[in-house]
Amino acid sequence: MLGRTLLHYEVLQKLGEGGMGSVWKARDRRLDRLVAIKVLSADKIGDPGRKQRFVQEAQAASALNHPNIVVIHDIASADGIDFIVMEYVAGQTLERRVPRHGMRLGELLDVAIQVADALAKAHAAGIVHRDLKPGNIMVTEEGRVKLVDFGLAKLTESGAIGEDDITRTVKPPTEDGVILGTIAYMSPEQAEAKPVDARSDIFSFGAVLYEMATGTRAFQGGSKLSTLTAILRENPKPPGEIARAIPRDLEKIIARCLRKDPARRFQDAADLKVTLAELKEESESGALDSPAKQKPRRAMAAVAGTLCVAAAIAVGYYFVRPVPKPLPPPRVLPITSYPGTAQWPTFSPDGTQVAFSWNGETQDNTDIWVTLVDGGAPRRLTTDPAPESHPHWSPDGRWIAFLRHDAAYLISPLGGPERKVVDRISTLNWMPDSQSLVVSRWPAGDERQGIFTIAIGSGKLDRLTTPPGQETDQLPAISPDGQNVAFLRYLTHYDLYVSPVKGSEVRRLTKDGRFIWGLVWADNREILFSSTRSGGRTLWRMAADGRSEPRLIPGVQGEAMYPAISRAANSPARLAYTRYTSDYNIWRTEVSIPGNGAPRILTAPAPVVASTRNEHSPQFSPDGRRMAFESDRSGYREIWVSSSDGSNAVQLTTFQASYTGSPRWSPDGQRIVFESLVSTNGDIYVVSGDGGAPERLTTEPSANGRPSWSQDGRWIYFRSDRSGDVQIWKMPAAAPYKPALPVTRNGGWDSAESVDGKRLYFTKPGGGLWSMPVEGGEESLLLETVELGYWSVSENGVYFFQVTKRADSTIQFFSFATKKTIPIVKIGKPLFRTAPGFTVTRDGRWIAWDQADREESDLMLLENFR
């Protein structure tokens, strides 16, 4: 292997060997970075069924995005060799870092907390490690933990575990970088070949903790079978008997992890992480007593106790007060586990019920439902065939407000007749007095978009915010004292703002441009919100005065959106949120459109770029042989390239920004232009279609996106707000770069030149597909209803999506020759719609788009939130 090249990976050095195969250090020539390559042993992949299971598991693991989990970049084959390309980590395995008599407490807890955090992330995504051990935990020189081999152990699970099937221990000549595998860390259920879940990893983690604390394995015997027997039937010696300085609280944590019955262990890694973190806080503050500290104090304590008893009895009646018990660690419980999508939780004032939107058992219509927080059958409130969303319970408990289309309605929590309050709104909430709604209202005539209050009795409207230019204010939430309104302001930036209800001062809290997926006031001083600022959607908290940076809310699992707070005085602190999962894939179909005839489907629609994560923004190369697209299969949304049928996918960018997408090929098929939100503003970049370092083209403090090429390859069109409004601009595509020039005057969003290079087609935020001469001139409206990002120009006409409702859309064709629009194929799945998602080959033969093949969400409850 040494010196060989697998695809574009140059093998440099052997790092180690284990039961799964050998690990090598390599250089990715295409992206000029170091990687680790795991070459799989031939006996592990000989059975096609086992190989398929392995690929599925590795794909799922590759989607994990966490600083303590090694990233899987690729799964590939070359020259008959199957291998996995991973992030290269410079460091040692935990096995080599554990001293003979165990680790110091501070170092142990630093490592353990990071491992628990990584496990919590994986378990929330439904992935169980199955092979957690010191050899699979890397520690860098800076103390950063990296877990490796997520999901790979499942390859060995072809049947019942026998002596020869158990992951074996390998002792090579040198131990540098060796990845070892033993049975000493298996859970009892794993050792018996029973089904395993996240609690199996917690048992293995307990065995690792035991070894970190004592320097000795919890379970070991003279043979593999004797070790298995110990795991199934024996309890290890208490750690304190081996290392006397171990705190009693750490002993309890280890013992709870190592219980034979999974139901008696920690039930999830998030709780375990919180418990370890609290132990670390006590240790650092000096409040934690180790046995070594306690022993010399016992004699003095006995004497002092005798002398103090009488005095304590005399004054205790007056001075002794009950000591409040500390809050238990946060824990996450499901409120709903229904099929389909349950979203937008809102608590009743007493905190015992939650109203929400759900598309029902058959996923045929979204209505408003109510359920008890502690369980029970849900109760349906609305039955209209139109979808309803955004329910909010009034503070006095009398009403539930919700959206239907673009209008606000009220309904009693007990059901009954509905009452329409106001139309032309997109999001809503309640004022604290329950007499008015606070809404985001669409403009009419000369009216500006903004946040308003509307009295539910009189219908009187009062404006609270007026965004500048074409900006939009959404997701209003009023502080409990009614003094301030928080909201999302966006067009090309997405940030959280706060403004007094009575006043004009507007304060921008976040400055990262990340989208906000719901917000709520925790109290009058702090706001909770969902954001993609760390990659995936999760929950953050931030002071409303903006004087501190946002902080992650611990204990949250999965993609978290739309937080809700229970403020009931006599109920536990509770936070509800929507946990969302999706799988967007890229589909394509082959069509034939005769001059005056009906379109004909030549090849049935089928997925071509698919994974367990999300794929968006397909773009055929000019010759139709390749496809650029964006995918978050590496943990972040990055640019990828594949063959037009989806094979041979290769990642081009590694920005690890919250968004990188909208790829577009140059006319010669050599380069790809795209946008990325690396900093606060979006910028335009270009990269070779074969890989390499991306080049940044825009540097102004403005939001730039949705790039495209002129047909002669000399210009790059893009959307920008640098003039105050969002317009189409263009800049030279090659050095020497000159200042960008404005193209449109009345707004612009997506743009593309005609195939002959004579006209520029573009959409506007207000709707419609427009065109104008490339050299400038009068704008003309071509089509009134075109979905932003879901249209493409070919030689003979314009292909576009017409969306009637979220999961009901049709691909249409507008013929330049006949000036008629004809339907091509109906798509019964939701579109992404926040990024370009449609492409057509130059000759109009192949069409590709992204769609949601799986979209699910549940309501989760975070108890003991604080």
PyMOL commands that set and color helices and strands:
alter all, ss='L'
color gray80, all
select helices_A, chain A and resi 42-45+48-62+94-97+105-124+134-136+152-156+183-185+188-191+198-214+224-233+239-242+248-257+262-264+269-285+291-294+297-319
alter helices_A, ss='H'
color red, helices_A
select strands_A, chain A and resi 5-6+9-18+21-28+33-40+72-78+81-87+91-93+137-140+145-147+331-334+342-347+353-358+367-372+379-380+388-393+400-404+407-411+419-422+425-430+436-441+450-455+461-463+472-478+484-490+494-500+507-508+516-521+526-531+538-543+551-552+559-566+574-592+600-609+615-620+626-631+638-643+650-651+660-665+671-676+683-688+695-696+704-709+715-720+727-732+741-742+751-753+759-763+769-773+780-783+791-793+797-805+808-815+821-827+838-840+846-863
alter strands_A, ss='S'
color yellow, strands_A
deselect
rebuild
show_as cartoon
